[in-house]
Amino acid sequence: MSRKLEGKIALITGGSAGIGLATAKQFVEEGAYVYITGRRQPELDAAVASVGSNITAIQGDVAKLADLDRIFAQIGKEKGRLDIVFANAGFGDMAPLGSITEEHFDSMFNVNVKGVVFTVQKALPLIPDGGSIVLNASIVDIKGFPAFSVYSATKAAVRSFARTWTTDLKDRRIRVNVVSPGPTDTPLLNGTFTNPDDMKALTSTVVMGRLGRPEELAKPVVFLASDDASFITGAELYVDGGAAQV
Ligand SMILES: NC(=O)c1ccc[n+]([C@@H]2O[C@H](COP(=O)([O-])OP(=O)(O)OC[C@H]3O[C@@H](n4cnc5c(N)ncnc54)[C@H](OP(=O)(O)O)[C@@H]3O)[C@@H](O)[C@H]2O)c1
């Protein structure tokens, strides 16, 4: 059976854990060569070891433009092009309106919004015509969960970018799509919902009654990145066990 990403060069920001790491594994299984990024070198090293081959880690923070320049310079030097970008790095913290601090606001907008804008913009010179960009948003981009206002706004911005960039890039036939996970069993989620009762309440919002597994997010990202999605652009694919659909 032919593999869906044979010969493709891909970048996954935030590829050392959770959804990004599961996607890196799936991309490599489908024939891609994958670059992953993240801030912590030991986690990157462990991720590379767990994937095995056809993967390179480059340390860097998506919110730091000099780090992005260094990452794209290395990919350009080593491979000369980048067929697929999965702008995945991001995080969410909670703060109800009334206790939002400047630090809370800036930290999330810097990573989730500024990081996505400059990841994609700085990748563009390496992306050939016909390339594919996938952005990781969240179901919160259409929901109003308590204490999640700043995180939700960053993800609504991500969803918006896919619409505009689809038109900006149409002459180059570069497709831009969004994957929007529901609650998914990753270090991010487990670090945010440390109280078992909160986790139970969160899980109960999912129609399927369970958290998503990172591999269940990775497969739809493969689909959006691949030629199977050749007529899909500007779209948002919810992968949420029904959480935001009913
Ligand atoms: N898990 C969920 O339930 C869920 C639901 C909806 C949406 N999402 C979205 O899915 C994406 C991935 O989440 P996840 O749950 O897989 O998170 P995760 O388990 O915490 O993994 C996040 C990855 O991103 C890296 N990262 C974080 N900040 C970064 C930065 N500033 N620059 C570069 N890399 C960075 C982390 O490594 P370092 O910490 O070493 O940098 C790690 O490799 C995020 O955009 C998140 O908002 C997740």
The ligand as an SDF file (V2000), in Angstrom:
LIG
                    3D

 48 52  0  0  0  0  0  0  0  0999 V2000
   -4.6510   18.4150   24.8580 N   0  0  0  0  0  0  0  0  0  0  0  0
   -5.8170   18.9690   24.6020 C   0  0  0  0  0  0  0  0  0  0  0  0
   -6.8290   18.6210   25.2070 O   0  0  0  0  0  0  0  0  0  0  0  0
   -5.9220   20.0340   23.5320 C   0  0  0  0  0  0  0  0  0  0  0  0
   -7.2120   20.4460   23.1620 C   0  0  0  0  0  0  0  0  0  0  0  0
   -7.3400   21.4250   22.1940 C   0  0  0  0  0  0  0  0  0  0  0  0
   -6.2290   21.9760   21.6020 C   0  0  0  0  0  0  0  0  0  0  0  0
   -4.9750   21.5650   21.9710 N   0  0  0  0  0  0  0  0  0  0  0  0
   -3.8440   22.1930   21.3070 C   0  0  0  0  0  0  0  0  0  0  0  0
   -2.9820   21.2040   20.8000 O   0  0  0  0  0  0  0  0  0  0  0  0
   -1.6360   21.7190   20.7650 C   0  0  0  0  0  0  0  0  0  0  0  0
   -0.7070   20.6950   21.4020 C   0  0  0  0  0  0  0  0  0  0  0  0
   -1.1710   20.4690   22.7110 O   0  0  0  0  0  0  0  0  0  0  0  0
   -0.7800   19.1700   23.5580 P   0  0  0  0  0  0  0  0  0  0  0  0
   -1.9440   18.8880   24.4360 O   0  0  0  0  0  0  0  0  0  0  0  0
   -0.2200   18.1180   22.6970 O   0  0  0  0  0  0  0  0  0  0  0  0
    0.3720   19.8380   24.4730 O   0  0  0  0  0  0  0  0  0  0  0  0
    1.6360   19.2100   25.2480 P   0  0  0  0  0  0  0  0  0  0  0  0
    1.3760   17.7960   25.5740 O   0  0  0  0  0  0  0  0  0  0  0  0
    1.9230   20.1580   26.3460 O   0  0  0  0  0  0  0  0  0  0  0  0
    2.8040   19.3080   24.1540 O   0  0  0  0  0  0  0  0  0  0  0  0
    3.1380   20.5890   23.7060 C   0  0  0  0  0  0  0  0  0  0  0  0
    4.3810   20.5220   22.8730 C   0  0  0  0  0  0  0  0  0  0  0  0
    4.6660   21.8600   22.4240 O   0  0  0  0  0  0  0  0  0  0  0  0
    5.9510   22.2640   22.9070 C   0  0  0  0  0  0  0  0  0  0  0  0
    5.8690   23.6950   23.1700 N   0  0  0  0  0  0  0  0  0  0  0  0
    5.1390   24.3430   24.1060 C   0  0  0  0  0  0  0  0  0  0  0  0
    5.3620   25.6540   24.0410 N   0  0  0  0  0  0  0  0  0  0  0  0
    6.2530   25.8520   23.0410 C   0  0  0  0  0  0  0  0  0  0  0  0
    6.9050   26.9840   22.5120 C   0  0  0  0  0  0  0  0  0  0  0  0
    6.6790   28.2100   23.0240 N   0  0  0  0  0  0  0  0  0  0  0  0
    7.7380   26.8270   21.4810 N   0  0  0  0  0  0  0  0  0  0  0  0
    7.9860   25.6020   20.9810 C   0  0  0  0  0  0  0  0  0  0  0  0
    7.4210   24.4850   21.4480 N   0  0  0  0  0  0  0  0  0  0  0  0
    6.5720   24.6190   22.4760 C   0  0  0  0  0  0  0  0  0  0  0  0
    6.2110   21.3800   24.1130 C   0  0  0  0  0  0  0  0  0  0  0  0
    7.5740   21.2380   24.3880 O   0  0  0  0  0  0  0  0  0  0  0  0
    8.3540   22.3020   25.3500 P   0  0  0  0  0  0  0  0  0  0  0  0
    7.4570   22.5070   26.5450 O   0  0  0  0  0  0  0  0  0  0  0  0
    9.6410   21.6490   25.6690 O   0  0  0  0  0  0  0  0  0  0  0  0
    8.5190   23.5420   24.5430 O   0  0  0  0  0  0  0  0  0  0  0  0
    5.6170   20.0710   23.6270 C   0  0  0  0  0  0  0  0  0  0  0  0
    6.4820   19.4400   22.7080 O   0  0  0  0  0  0  0  0  0  0  0  0
   -1.6670   23.0780   21.4540 C   0  0  0  0  0  0  0  0  0  0  0  0
   -1.7130   24.1080   20.4820 O   0  0  0  0  0  0  0  0  0  0  0  0
   -2.9850   23.0260   22.2370 C   0  0  0  0  0  0  0  0  0  0  0  0
   -3.5150   24.3130   22.4460 O   0  0  0  0  0  0  0  0  0  0  0  0
   -4.7990   20.6040   22.9250 C   0  0  0  0  0  0  0  0  0  0  0  0
  1  2  1  0
  2  3  2  0
  2  4  1  0
  4  5  1  0
  4 48  2  0
  5  6  2  0
  6  7  1  0
  7  8  2  0
  8  9  1  0
  8 48  1  0
  9 10  1  0
  9 46  1  0
 10 11  1  0
 11 12  1  0
 11 44  1  0
 12 13  1  0
 13 14  1  0
 14 15  2  0
 14 16  1  0
 14 17  1  0
 17 18  1  0
 18 19  2  0
 18 20  1  0
 18 21  1  0
 21 22  1  0
 22 23  1  0
 23 24  1  0
 23 42  1  0
 24 25  1  0
 25 26  1  0
 25 36  1  0
 26 27  1  0
 26 35  1  0
 27 28  2  0
 28 29  1  0
 29 30  1  0
 29 35  2  0
 30 31  1  0
 30 32  2  0
 32 33  1  0
 33 34  2  0
 34 35  1  0
 36 37  1  0
 36 42  1  0
 37 38  1  0
 38 39  2  0
 38 40  1  0
 38 41  1  0
 42 43  1  0
 44 45  1  0
 44 46  1  0
 46 47  1  0
M  CHG  2   8   1  16  -1
M  END
$$$$
